[in-house]
Amino acid sequence: MNIELHRLDIPRRLVNGIRRRVNSAKIESAFRARSHRADVAIPESSRAEVIVIGAGISGLATAYLLRQGGHRVTVLEAGAQIGGRADSVRSPFRSGLCADAGGFRFAADHYRVREYLNEFNLPYTNFYNTQGDMLVYLGGALFRRKFGERVRPSWIPRVLTNEESWMFDQENEIEMFRVSGGVDTFAKAFASHISDSISLHSEVRKITQTSSGALVEYVSDGEIKTQFADYVVSAIPYSVLKDMTFAPTLKSDKAEMISGLEYRPGLLVYFEIPTEYWQTQGLSGFAVTDTVGELWSPGLDFTRDTAITISYTKDEDAQELMALPQEERIATIAKRIEEFLPDFREFIQCSVSLCWDEDRLIRGSRSMAQFLSQDQMALIRRTEGKIHFAGEHTASLRLGWMEGALESAERVASEINAICTSG
Ligand SMILES: Cc1cc2nc3c(=O)[nH]c(=O)nc-3n(C[C@H](O)[C@H](O)[C@H](O)COP(=O)(O)OP(=O)(O)OC[C@H]3O[C@@H](n4cnc5c(N)ncnc54)[C@H](O)[C@@H]3O)c2cc1C
């Protein structure tokens, strides 16, 4: 299948105009007024046995919601831990330091993320540091600006891509938050409510559908096991699902979408740096560049000795670096950073790099589903018999974000509740 990308070319003027009108007060009232999920208790006779494949944010939230409805749920997770891309890196850094590996930030209008964080009493805080200057390094020229200050048109040497325009739009930074204790605490909070339902080291290989349900075949501790359920929820990326065996085979348009959906490459490099390095230069530890993508130092705390700075490169830049061995990736990024941050390499205390494209259970950082047509997006989330589809790639809004993953969980829980109560 030739999946054509539809870039959303909305004039920036218009987007900014709309955004300005949606001020904080309105966001707050919309947040309070909105209820995203029907808290349905399903009559006992209508409750179902459900297997959720994958314990990322979407799988965990789906299981959490289905359990609240009274269904019996099993989550089969192939890896050794829950959370998927909503993970945080704590090693090899000094004790207490932590940086995220996905799900870094969320906007004020990511209502679901905020709703569940509040439900679990998990604090969140500003993603960007408001103290110190932020850097813009474009076309070899360096500029400093304050938090929330506009990037001047004269700083921009060429036409920006949509992605770059988004990065350079200072309004995106004003109401952007992060989970204070690391995004992995968010995943763990979901899991803590359903821990007896989660089976780790359980890699699903085959789904056989029958008229009454689906038989799921998975490998656990080297053994092939099977479990039958009324419904199955796939909450794994299509980049991985494409290797699953389905009996009978899925409809051809769905199968082609699963095998054809593209994922964008991303590379993360983490550096532990003395906080003094930033403080003496009056910098916030944040930069937007055309050489090392975005540079972030969330939660830079001058009362501590060190902090973690992350470089996040995407697309072709990431792909080019991925061809190199680990050490060279880190060395290349560090050298590029030094073009605009003097002596940066001398201050590195430890470093590590992470690439989700190389994780065989994820294979990509974020889906490109948001660039598809509405019909193609509908196909991505279309139910196939007893199989329902969750995950960031199946959302209708905020695709690629945790917000989208949560939206997909609510949709799938509603789909199953509706089927169970309609009979
Ligand atoms: C570098 C990066 C930066 C990001 N930045 C942000 C951000 O700033 N803000 C934001 O909101 N989002 C961000 N995201 C996206 C966000 O992390 C994801 O949208 C979200 O975590 C996806 O959740 P998911 O449940 O859809 O899938 P995943 O997290 O991919 O979960 C899938 C799970 O399925 C498991 N699995 C795979 N195959 C099998 C199998 N055969 N059997 C059983 N289990 C299996 C995997 O091990 C995994 O645990 C970022 C992602 C990346 C990678």
The ligand as an SDF file (V2000), in Angstrom:
LIG
                    3D

 53 58  0  0  0  0  0  0  0  0999 V2000
   11.9800   10.1520   21.9390 C   0  0  0  0  0  0  0  0  0  0  0  0
   10.5280   10.3160   22.2320 C   0  0  0  0  0  0  0  0  0  0  0  0
   10.0320   11.5320   22.6550 C   0  0  0  0  0  0  0  0  0  0  0  0
    8.6930   11.6760   22.9740 C   0  0  0  0  0  0  0  0  0  0  0  0
    8.2520   12.8600   23.4850 N   0  0  0  0  0  0  0  0  0  0  0  0
    6.9740   12.9570   23.8990 C   0  0  0  0  0  0  0  0  0  0  0  0
    6.5320   14.1110   24.5740 C   0  0  0  0  0  0  0  0  0  0  0  0
    7.2980   15.0340   24.8160 O   0  0  0  0  0  0  0  0  0  0  0  0
    5.2410   14.1420   24.9830 N   0  0  0  0  0  0  0  0  0  0  0  0
    4.3540   13.1170   24.7790 C   0  0  0  0  0  0  0  0  0  0  0  0
    3.2020   13.2090   25.2050 O   0  0  0  0  0  0  0  0  0  0  0  0
    4.7570   12.0110   24.1180 N   0  0  0  0  0  0  0  0  0  0  0  0
    6.0320   11.9080   23.6910 C   0  0  0  0  0  0  0  0  0  0  0  0
    6.4630   10.7760   23.0840 N   0  0  0  0  0  0  0  0  0  0  0  0
    5.4790    9.7640   22.7270 C   0  0  0  0  0  0  0  0  0  0  0  0
    4.9740    8.9320   23.9020 C   0  0  0  0  0  0  0  0  0  0  0  0
    6.0600    8.4570   24.6540 O   0  0  0  0  0  0  0  0  0  0  0  0
    4.1500    7.8130   23.2900 C   0  0  0  0  0  0  0  0  0  0  0  0
    3.0990    8.3760   22.5170 O   0  0  0  0  0  0  0  0  0  0  0  0
    3.4970    6.8730   24.2800 C   0  0  0  0  0  0  0  0  0  0  0  0
    4.3360    6.5530   25.3500 O   0  0  0  0  0  0  0  0  0  0  0  0
    3.0990    5.6250   23.4940 C   0  0  0  0  0  0  0  0  0  0  0  0
    2.4120    4.7240   24.3020 O   0  0  0  0  0  0  0  0  0  0  0  0
    1.7540    3.4190   23.6480 P   0  0  0  0  0  0  0  0  0  0  0  0
    1.0520    2.7070   24.7270 O   0  0  0  0  0  0  0  0  0  0  0  0
    0.9910    3.7980   22.4400 O   0  0  0  0  0  0  0  0  0  0  0  0
    2.9650    2.5280   23.0830 O   0  0  0  0  0  0  0  0  0  0  0  0
    4.3450    2.0140   23.7000 P   0  0  0  0  0  0  0  0  0  0  0  0
    4.8290    2.9220   24.7390 O   0  0  0  0  0  0  0  0  0  0  0  0
    5.2140    1.7750   22.5220 O   0  0  0  0  0  0  0  0  0  0  0  0
    3.9780    0.6200   24.3770 O   0  0  0  0  0  0  0  0  0  0  0  0
    3.9360   -0.5860   23.6640 C   0  0  0  0  0  0  0  0  0  0  0  0
    4.2730   -1.7300   24.6260 C   0  0  0  0  0  0  0  0  0  0  0  0
    4.0190   -2.9670   23.9430 O   0  0  0  0  0  0  0  0  0  0  0  0
    5.0540   -3.8850   24.2890 C   0  0  0  0  0  0  0  0  0  0  0  0
    5.0970   -4.9170   23.2320 N   0  0  0  0  0  0  0  0  0  0  0  0
    5.5990   -4.7990   21.9780 C   0  0  0  0  0  0  0  0  0  0  0  0
    5.4220   -5.9530   21.3050 N   0  0  0  0  0  0  0  0  0  0  0  0
    4.7790   -6.8090   22.1310 C   0  0  0  0  0  0  0  0  0  0  0  0
    4.2950   -8.1480   21.9890 C   0  0  0  0  0  0  0  0  0  0  0  0
    4.4290   -8.8460   20.8590 N   0  0  0  0  0  0  0  0  0  0  0  0
    3.6780   -8.7280   23.0600 N   0  0  0  0  0  0  0  0  0  0  0  0
    3.5050   -8.0630   24.2110 C   0  0  0  0  0  0  0  0  0  0  0  0
    3.9540   -6.7810   24.3990 N   0  0  0  0  0  0  0  0  0  0  0  0
    4.5670   -6.1580   23.3670 C   0  0  0  0  0  0  0  0  0  0  0  0
    6.3030   -3.0100   24.3670 C   0  0  0  0  0  0  0  0  0  0  0  0
    7.3210   -3.6440   25.1110 O   0  0  0  0  0  0  0  0  0  0  0  0
    5.7330   -1.7590   25.0570 C   0  0  0  0  0  0  0  0  0  0  0  0
    5.8060   -1.8650   26.4580 O   0  0  0  0  0  0  0  0  0  0  0  0
    7.7970   10.5960   22.7950 C   0  0  0  0  0  0  0  0  0  0  0  0
    8.2910    9.3620   22.3520 C   0  0  0  0  0  0  0  0  0  0  0  0
    9.6370    9.2240   22.0910 C   0  0  0  0  0  0  0  0  0  0  0  0
   10.1300    7.8840   21.6840 C   0  0  0  0  0  0  0  0  0  0  0  0
  1  2  1  0
  2  3  1  0
  2 52  2  0
  3  4  2  0
  4  5  1  0
  4 50  1  0
  5  6  2  0
  6  7  1  0
  6 13  1  0
  7  8  2  0
  7  9  1  0
  9 10  1  0
 10 11  2  0
 10 12  1  0
 12 13  2  0
 13 14  1  0
 14 15  1  0
 14 50  1  0
 15 16  1  0
 16 17  1  0
 16 18  1  0
 18 19  1  0
 18 20  1  0
 20 21  1  0
 20 22  1  0
 22 23  1  0
 23 24  1  0
 24 25  2  0
 24 26  1  0
 24 27  1  0
 27 28  1  0
 28 29  2  0
 28 30  1  0
 28 31  1  0
 31 32  1  0
 32 33  1  0
 33 34  1  0
 33 48  1  0
 34 35  1  0
 35 36  1  0
 35 46  1  0
 36 37  1  0
 36 45  1  0
 37 38  2  0
 38 39  1  0
 39 40  1  0
 39 45  2  0
 40 41  1  0
 40 42  2  0
 42 43  1  0
 43 44  2  0
 44 45  1  0
 46 47  1  0
 46 48  1  0
 48 49  1  0
 50 51  2  0
 51 52  1  0
 52 53  1  0
M  END
$$$$
